[in-house]
């Protein structure tokens, strides 16, 4: 087992609390920062079912002074990750002295927004309703996050039912949404509507080669191996091999 495997499970305790307090303290005056997506879903899931889901990174939405916020985080020891664009970048900080992989870092995926509506940002980016959550960063360390949550319509009900439901973005969004679907199904979520499955399969063909391979390995690791992953594919009624990229 990876020596920092505990960092892969949802938590707001221990070293993670220190990191979260750092990124809260770094928020510039007049700027709003929200935790969005999976980190909020996982926190709500923990409240509902008392189970910790895997946590890879923390997505942040910045409305305000993006550059000053990033500069403050860099000053506190965060370094740049692989993604570095005008309105999106990844920052990371060591969890342990000698990190061996990305799991040994506290990772932030930070997005700048010119739209001050958090709800509209969720509508533009959440593929599944269960990812359509946001919370002000300063409230993320609260014992219960549910009182502070901003959510897409139906998001909380779908999470309670463990039901996968595509949003409009899900129909047009990330090519690897099918792989995300398999990961959710492996922890007890119900699959999306059957009519959506062919669309998700078709979207895989637009995934770049290196991203395809990386996502396949992520699925195998997450669900417990290739055999289990193929059983989930079969459950969806898919007959083609979705783990081999078509040229």
C-alpha positions in Angstrom: 0.0 0.0 0.0 1.2 3.5 -0.8 2.7 5.1 2.3 0.4 8.1 1.8 -2.7 6.2 0.7 -4.7 7.9 3.4 -4.3 11.1 1.3 -6.5 9.4 -1.4 -9.5 9.3 0.8 -11.8 12.2 1.5 -10.7 13.9 4.7 -10.6 17.4 6.3 -8.4 16.4 9.2 -4.7 16.1 10.0 -2.3 17.6 7.4 -5.2 18.3 5.1 -6.6 20.8 7.6 -3.3 22.7 7.7 -3.4 23.0 3.9 -7.0 24.1 3.8 -6.3 26.8 6.4 -3.4 28.0 4.3 -5.5 28.4 1.2 -8.3 30.1 3.1 -5.8 32.6 4.7 -4.4 33.4 1.2 -7.7 34.7 -0.2 -7.3 38.4 -1.2 -9.7 41.0 0.1 -12.7 41.4 -2.2 -12.1 38.0 -3.8 -14.5 35.0 -3.4 -13.2 31.4 -3.6 -15.4 28.4 -3.8 -14.7 24.7 -3.5 -16.6 23.0 -6.4 -17.4 19.6 -7.7 -16.0 16.4 -6.2 -14.7 17.7 -2.9 -18.1 18.9 -2.0 -19.8 15.8 -3.3 -17.5 13.7 -1.1 -18.1 15.9 2.0 -21.9 15.6 1.5 -21.6 11.8 0.8 -19.7 11.5 4.1 -22.4 13.3 6.0 -25.1 11.1 4.4 -23.4 7.6 4.5 -20.4 8.0 6.8 -18.1 6.7 4.1 -15.0 8.4 2.7 -14.7 8.4 -1.1 -11.4 8.7 -2.9 -10.2 12.3 -3.2 -7.7 13.2 -5.9 -7.6 17.0 -5.7 -9.6 20.1 -4.8 -11.3 22.2 -7.5 -11.4 25.9 -6.7 -13.4 28.6 -8.4 -12.0 32.1 -8.0 -14.2 35.1 -8.6 -12.1 38.2 -8.2 -8.3 38.7 -8.1 -7.0 35.4 -9.5 -3.4 36.5 -10.0 -3.0 37.8 -6.5 -4.5 34.6 -5.0 -2.2 32.4 -7.0 0.8 34.6 -6.0 -0.1 34.2 -2.3 -0.3 30.4 -2.6 3.0 30.3 -4.4 4.5 32.4 -1.6 3.2 29.8 0.9 5.1 27.0 -0.8 2.8 25.7 -3.6 4.4 24.9 -6.9 3.0 24.7 -10.4 1.6 21.4 -11.7 1.2 20.3 -15.3 -1.7 22.5 -16.2 -0.9 26.2 -16.5 -3.3 28.2 -18.6 -4.7 31.8 -18.5 -7.8 30.9 -16.5 -6.8 27.5 -15.1 -3.8 26.1 -13.4 -2.8 23.3 -11.0 -0.8 24.0 -7.8 0.5 21.4 -5.5 2.3 21.1 -2.2 4.2 18.2 -0.6 2.4 16.0 1.9 5.6 14.2 2.8 9.3 15.0 2.6 10.1 12.7 -0.3 7.0 12.5 -2.6 7.0 9.6 -5.0 3.8 10.3 -7.0 1.0 12.8 -7.3 -0.7 11.1 -4.4 2.0 12.5 -2.1 0.9 16.0 -2.9 -2.0 18.2 -1.8 -3.3 19.3 -5.2 -5.4 22.3 -6.2 -7.1 22.7 -9.6 -7.8 26.4 -9.7 -10.2 28.1 -12.2 -10.7 31.8 -12.7 -14.2 33.0 -13.6 -15.4 36.3 -14.9 -19.0 35.2 -14.2 -19.9 36.1 -10.6 -22.7 33.5 -10.6 -21.6 30.2 -9.0 -24.8 28.5 -10.2 -24.0 29.4 -13.8 -20.5 28.1 -13.4 -21.8 24.8 -12.2 -24.2 24.6 -15.1 -21.3 25.1 -17.5 -19.0 22.5 -16.0 -20.8 19.7 -14.1 -21.2 16.5 -16.2 -23.3 14.7 -13.6 -25.7 16.4 -11.3 -23.9 14.8 -8.3 -20.9 17.0 -9.2 -23.0 20.2 -9.3 -22.0 21.5 -5.9 -20.1 24.5 -4.5 -19.4 26.0 -1.1 -17.5 29.1 0.0 -13.9 28.0 0.8 -14.1 29.6 4.2 -17.0 27.3 5.2 -15.4 24.1 3.9 -13.9 23.2 7.3 -17.3 23.4 9.0 -18.3 20.2 10.8 -21.3 20.0 8.4 -21.0 21.5 5.0 -24.6 21.0 3.9 -25.9 24.3 5.4 -23.6 26.2 3.1 -23.9 24.3 -0.1 -24.9 25.8 -3.5 -26.3 23.0 -5.7 -27.7 22.3 -9.1 -31.4 21.4 -9.2 -31.8 17.7 -8.2 -28.1 17.3 -7.2 -28.7 16.6 -3.6 -31.6 14.2 -4.3 -29.5 12.3 -6.8 -26.6 12.0 -4.3 -29.0 10.7 -1.7 -30.2 8.1 -4.1 -26.7 7.4 -5.5 -28.1 8.0 -8.9 -26.0 9.1 -11.9 -27.8 11.7 -14.1 -26.2 13.6 -16.9 -26.5 17.4 -17.2 -26.5 19.2 -20.5 -22.8 19.5 -20.1 -22.6 15.7 -19.6 -24.1 15.2 -23.1 -21.5 17.5 -24.7 -18.7 17.5 -22.1 -15.6 15.5 -21.3 -14.9 12.5 -23.5 -14.0 10.4 -20.5 -17.4 10.7 -18.8 -18.1 7.0 -19.4 -15.0 6.1 -17.4 -16.2 8.4 -14.6 -19.5 6.6 -14.7 -17.7 3.2 -14.2 -15.8 4.6 -11.2 -19.1 5.8 -9.5 -20.8 2.5 -10.3 -18.0 0.6 -8.5 -19.0 2.3 -5.2 -22.7 1.7 -5.5 -24.1 4.4 -7.7 -26.8 3.6 -10.2 -26.0 4.0 -13.9 -27.5 6.8 -16.0 -30.4 6.4 -18.3 -29.8 3.6 -20.9 -30.4 5.9 -23.8 -27.3 7.9 -22.7 -24.9 5.0 -22.8 -24.3 5.0 -26.6 -23.5 8.7 -26.5 -20.9 8.2 -23.7 -19.3 5.3 -25.7 -19.2 7.5 -28.8 -17.5 10.4 -26.9 -14.6 8.1 -26.0 -13.4 8.2 -29.6 -12.5 11.9 -29.2 -10.2 11.3 -26.2 -6.5 11.9 -27.0 -4.4 8.8 -27.0 -2.4 9.7 -23.8 -5.5 10.7 -21.9 -7.3 7.6 -23.0 -4.5 5.3 -21.6 -4.3 7.3 -18.4 -8.0 7.2 -17.9 -8.2 3.4 -18.5 -5.5 2.8 -15.9 -7.3 5.1 -13.5 -10.5 3.1 -13.9 -8.7 -0.2 -13.3 -7.0 1.1 -10.2 -10.2 2.7 -8.8 -12.7 -0.2 -9.3 -10.3 -3.0 -8.3 -8.9 -4.3 -11.5 -9.6 -4.9 -15.2 -12.0 -7.9 -14.5 -14.3 -5.8 -12.3 -14.1 -2.9 -14.8 -15.3 -5.2 -17.6 -18.1 -6.5 -15.5 -19.4 -2.9 -15.0 -19.2 -2.3 -18.7 -21.3 -5.5 -19.3 -23.8 -4.2 -16.7 -24.3 -1.2 -18.9 -25.1 -3.4 -21.9 -22.0 -2.3 -23.8 -20.6 -5.1 -26.1 -17.6 -3.4 -27.6 -14.2 -3.1 -25.9 -14.2 0.4 -24.5 -10.7 -0.1 -23.0 -9.0 -0.3 -26.4 -8.8 3.0 -28.2 -10.0 2.9 -31.8 -7.8 4.7 -34.3 
